[in-house]
Amino acid sequence: MTAPRLRPTLAHVPRYVAGRPPAGTSDLAPYKLASNENPYPPLPGVLGAIRAAAERTNRYPDPAGRLLTERIAARLDVPVEHVVLGTGSVGLLHQMVQIAAGEGEEVVFAWRSFESYPIVTTINGSTPVPVPLRPDQTHDLDAMADAVTDRTRVVFVCTPNNPTGTAVRRDEFDRFLERVPDDVLVVVDEAYVEFVRGEEWVDGLVAYRDRPNVAVLRTFSKAYGLAGLRVGFAVAHPDVAHALRLTAVPFGVSTVAQEAAIASLDAEDALLERVERLVAERSRVEAALDDLGFGLARSQANFVWIPGPTEDLVAACDAVNLSVRAYGDDGARVTIGEPEANDRFLDVMSALGPAARR
């Protein structure tokens, strides 16, 4: 008996590695710093909205998510028809490649960056073109522009970058866009935009307003704390937005997710307070790491990046019931969590010392 004939390209798809829970090798309280989750519970009013929406789960959700898209459009001051919902921003990443890149056509992105980029590209049968980061862990936009060819269809720019936390400068991005052909789709992936501080960094919405080939991705998973409900959105000009709707999974964003996102938008004051708390914790952790002698790139996200081999760091964290996200010999990403979790991580780093990272 023969097996079904599957696409050969599947043999080359990289595996997505999710952040693992703590190892449970200690009696200490476990803390998971391996996934970029918000450590706080849902915002005020969200659980009530979830409970009310759960009573309607025998009915299909609004496929267009009209109420939520209207709220997002009003909040961002964009036309409602430019807003498209998706199952987290990662679901929309898949669609961006589907709508623009065909078999053998190229998708350019920085590396190391979000690990879904090579996955979605390879699944689609397109060709991934990774461009190394600069030594300071930032996007090398000149090299990315050099990598664009007549076969390039999509460029992903992740800012702040996952997993290094570095953001793209606005002036560098403007020069980059001048070099990218107008028929190449530039996707600005801003999953961590709420944590950015400073006027010098890219705001994808500013670029999108003037350029039909620029689209922006955002999510309710990180700052809003709805990672378990899978709701994100794209802001794009009509042709791209229409194509995203054509390729969307029907009813993909549940009623529960839509109502929770609306309730989260209603709780903006609480959101801003929580984000400021996390940004303050990020600054505290970075300052402590500086005092310990670690010269790290500054993060604009809700995590820090520790470059270098990860085996000793992971083992030391496992021993105290912490989990961090290792990327082989490239480095480890450590989410900013509860102050107690961050203190424990700093104790681990103090014990290891910067010499152990070289």
N, C-alpha and C positions, 0 to 999 in steps of 0.2 A: 504494500500500500504506500503510495507516495504522499508526501506532505503538500500543503498548499504552496504555490509558487509566490514567494514574497519578494519585495523589491531588494535588489542587491545592495542598494545604498545603505540599508539598515545595518549592515555589517560595519559601517564606518561611523555610525552615530556615537558621539561621546556620551558617556553616562552622566546624568545629573546626580550630583551628590548632595543630599540634604544634610543640614546640620543635625548631628546626632544628640540625643539626650545625655545627661551626665552618666558616667560609668557606674555609679553606685558602689564605689570601692571604699567609701568613707561614711562615717555616721554623721558628718556635717550636712547641713541643709543643702540640697542640690540646687544648682543654678545653671540654666542653659544659656550660654553666651555664644552658641554656635549658629543661631539663626537670627536674622535682624528683626526680631519681634519687639513690639512695644511691651515693656514689663508691667504696664498699668492695665487695669481692667477696662472694659468698654466705657466710653464717655457717658456722662449723665443723660438719661433718656433713651439710650441705645437698647438696653436690655428690655425695656418696656415695648419698644418698637419691634424688637425681635419676637417677643412673646405674641404680640398682636398679629404680626405677619405670619407666624407659625400656624395660626388657626386657619389660614387660607391656603395652606400648602396642598390642598386637594385641587387647586386651580393653577393653571399655568401663569407665570409672571407676564407682565407687559414686555413683549419682545424688544420694544424700543426704549424701555425704561424712561418714558417721557417725563415723569415728574422729577426724577433724579437728573436727567440731562438738562432740564430747564433750570434746576437749581445750580448745577455746575456752570452752565452758560452764563447765568446772571452773576454768579460769584466771580467768574473770570472775565466778564465783559466780552464774550465771544458769541457769534450766532449759534443758536441752539442746534442748527443742522450741522455745525462743525464738530459737535461732541458725539462720540461713539463709545458706548460702554463695552467692557470685555471682562472675561474671567481673570481678574487681576491684570496688571500691565503685561505679564508674561504671555497671557493668551493673545493679547493684541500684537506682541512681538511676532508670534507665529503668523498672524494674518498679514503683518507688514511685509514679510518675506513672500508669502503666498501671492499677494496682489502685485508685487513689483518684479520679483526675480524668477526667471524660468530655469529650466535644466541647464546646468553649466554656467549660468550667469553669476556674477560675483556680488558678494556682500562683504563690505569692509567694516572692521571694528578694531578698537584698541585691544591689546592683550598684554597683561592679564586684565580682563574686564568681566562682565556678567557672563557666567558660563553657559547660559541659555543661547547666546548668540551663535556659536558654532553648532549647537544641537539643532536649533530650528532651521538653520541654513542647510545643514547636511540632510535632514529629514526631507526638506523640500527638493533635494536634488541639485541645489545650487552650490557654488564654490565659496567656502569661507576664506577670507583674506585677513588674517590677523596681523596687526601692526604693533610692534613692541612699544610699551610705555617708555618714557624717558627715565633716566636714572632717579629722578625725583618722584617717580610713581604717577606722573601726570600724562595725559594724552599728548602724543607727538602729532599735532595736527598738520604740520608741514609734511611729515612722512605719510600720514593718512591721505592727504591730498595727492601726494606723489603716487600712492597706490591705486588711485582711481584710474580706470581704463575705460575703453569704449564698451567693455562688457560689465562694468559696474552698474548695479541697479539700486542698491540700498547701502547707506552708511549709517551705522549706529554710533551715537555719541552718548556715553553714559556719564552724567554729571549730576551730583557727585558719583564718582566711579565706584562700582562694587567689584572687587573688594578693597581697593586701596583708600577710598574715602576722599580722594582729591577731586577738586572741581575744575572746570574748564573756564579760563579767563574769557571775558566778553570780547576784548579786543582781538585775541587770537582766533576766536570762533568767527568773528566777522570777516577776518582775512581769509579764513578757511572757506567760508561760504562763497567768497568771491572766486575761488579756484575750482569749486565743484560745479559741474554742468547742471543747468536748470532741470534737466530731465532725470537726474538722480535723486531719489528720495532720501532725505536726511532726517533720521529719526532721533530726536533728543529725548533720551530716557531719563526722566527726572523723578524716580521713585522716592528719592530722599530730599526733595527740594525744600521741604518745610524746615529742615535742619541747617540750611545754608545761612551763613552770616557774612555780610560784606556786600558792597555794591559792585565789586570788580568781577563777579562771577556771572556766567551765562544765565539769562532768564529765557527759557525756550519759547515762551509765549511772545516775547518781544521779536524774536527772529521769525516766528511763524506768521506774525501779522503782515510782514512785508514780503514773504517769500512763499509762493504756492508749493514749493518742493520740500518745505520743512513741516514736519509733524511732531507733536509732543505727546509723550506718555507720562501719566501720573497714576497714582494708586491710593486706595484707602487702607492698604495693608500695613504701612509702616507708622507714620505719625498718628493716624486715626485709630490704629489698633484693631483693624478688622481682617487680619491675615487669614483667619479661618473661614471667612465668608467669600473670598475671591471676587473682589469687585475693583476694577480699575477703569481708566478711560483714556481715550485719545482725543486730542484736539488737532484737527486737520482741515485743509481746504476741501471744497465740495467733491472733487473727483476722487481724492483719497478717502474721504469719509464715506462716500457712496460705496467704494470698493470694499471697505472694511465691513460695511453692513451686509454686502453680498456674501462675504466669506464667513460671517459670524455663525456660530452654532445657535440654532433657534432656541430661544428661551434660556440661553446660557447663564445669564445673571439672575439668580433667584429673587423672588419677592422679598425673602428675608434679607438678602444682601442689599437690595435696593432701599428698603425701608431703614435698615441700619445705617446706610450711608447718608440718607437724608437726615436722620436724627443726629448723626455725627456732625453734619454741617450746621445743625441748629445749636450745637454745643461749642461754638468757636472759642468763647472765652476760656472754657476748661481745656480745650485743645492747646491753645497758645500757652497756657500756664504749664501744661505737661511737657510741651516741646521745650520751653525755656528751662525746665528742670533737667531734661536730658542733655541739652546743650551745655548747661552748667556742669553737669557730671562729666561730659566729654572733655571739657576744658580742665577739670580737676584731674582726670586720669592722665591727660596729655602732660600737664605740668608735673605730675608725680613721676611719669616716665622720663621726662627731661631731667629731673633731679637725680634719677637713677643712672643717667648717662646714656639713655637711648635717644638717638637723634632720628626721630620719626617724622615723616611727612604729616602735615596738619590735615585732619579730617574735617569735612563739611557734612558728614553723614552721622548716623547713630551707631558708629562702630569705629574702631581703630585698627590699623594694619601693622602687624609686626613682621617685617621681612626676614627672610632667612629660613634655614631648616626648622622643621616643626616638631620633630620626634620628641625632643626633651621637653619642650613646652607643653605638648599634649599630655605626655606622661605625668608631668608635674601638676597639671590641672586636673587630670583624672584622679590623682591621689587625694585631692581635696574636694572632690565632687563638683568640679566645674567642667563644662564642655565648651570648647572653642572650635572654630571651623578651620581646619588645616588644608593647605593647598600644596602639599608635598614640600619640596625644597624652596618654593617661592615665598611662602610666608603663611601667617595665620591671621584670620579676621576675628576680632573679638568685639561682640556687641556691647554697647553701653547698657547695663542692666540696673538692677537695684543697687543702691550705695553699698550694701553689704557684699553683693557679688563683685562689684568693682574693687572694693577693698581687698577681697580675697585674691583676685587676679593680680593686684599690685603686689601683694605679699609674694605670690609666685614669681613675678618678674624680679622682685628684689632679691629673692633667693637665687635665681638663675644668674642675674647680672648680665650686662651687655656683652661681656667677653664670650659668653656661651652662645650668643647669636651670630657669631662670625665664623 
